[in-house]
Amino acid sequence: MLTELVYCSVATRIMTMEDLDGLLKLSREKNARLNVTGILLHSARTREFMQLLEGEKKDVEDLMRVIEMDERHTCVDVMYQDEIKTRSFEDWSMAFRPLDEMDSKLLEGYTTFNAESLPPALLNGRTSRARSMMTTLSKDL
Ligand SMILES: Cc1cc2nc3c(=O)[nH]c(=O)nc-3n(C[C@H](O)[C@H](O)[C@H](O)COP(=O)(O)O)c2cc1C
């Protein structure tokens, strides 16, 4: 059964381009082996990550357990996980977008993803906004 999972987190320190390149290179190799696909977003400004992982349920869940333990980030918060029929990022072992350069319209309603720093009004509907943002991104690569 195919599943899709989206989480957000906060980098424990500033991620340089080299840090991100290294992280993506290793992730792409491992994801290709696991047949896991998706997209990683990172904001240098807020240090936040948001990542969508898609693949066989067990592979995604096992990988998520590894990612969760990674000391390069903290406040790991799974926003949603759902069964899917088809992949949105099937050509990408891990696509990457710098969040700071993203269309402000796409980010509407978001100044940050992190639940701990979000006001209650923004927390409402956070999942559906994340979902629609990811859908837009998948059509835009
Ligand atoms: C924000 C973030 C996203 C990550 N995404 C992935 C990923 O998509 N695939 C992956 O294999 N590792 C990813 N990692 C790295 C894993 O946490 C882990 O270091 C890597 O899978 C190697 O694990 P292993 O040494 O147990 O094989 C990510 C790490 C961070 C901080």
The ligand as a Gaussian input file, in Angstrom:
#p B3LYP/6-31G(d) Opt

LIG

0 1
 C       15.528000      17.289000       7.209000
 C       16.091000      15.937000       6.918000
 C       15.564000      15.184000       5.865000
 C       16.078000      13.920000       5.576000
 N       15.543000      13.204000       4.546000
 C       16.039000      11.984000       4.253000
 C       15.497000      11.219000       3.183000
 O       14.565000      11.621000       2.474000
 N       16.049000      10.004000       2.944000
 C       17.076000       9.512000       3.675000
 O       17.521000       8.407000       3.403000
 N       17.602000      10.211000       4.692000
 C       17.113000      11.441000       4.985000
 N       17.674000      12.158000       6.013000
 C       18.873000      11.617000       6.695000
 C       18.535000      10.548000       7.710000
 O       18.159000      11.162000       8.915000
 C       19.748000       9.619000       7.940000
 O       20.874000      10.366000       8.299000
 C       20.093000       8.846000       6.682000
 O       18.940000       8.203000       6.188000
 C       21.181000       7.783000       6.908000
 O       20.728000       6.866000       7.823000
 P       21.502000       5.488000       8.054000
 O       22.931000       5.882000       8.366000
 O       20.815000       4.841000       9.203000
 O       21.392000       4.721000       6.779000
 C       17.160000      13.417000       6.340000
 C       17.671000      14.178000       7.383000
 C       17.167000      15.423000       7.678000
 C       17.752000      16.233000       8.794000

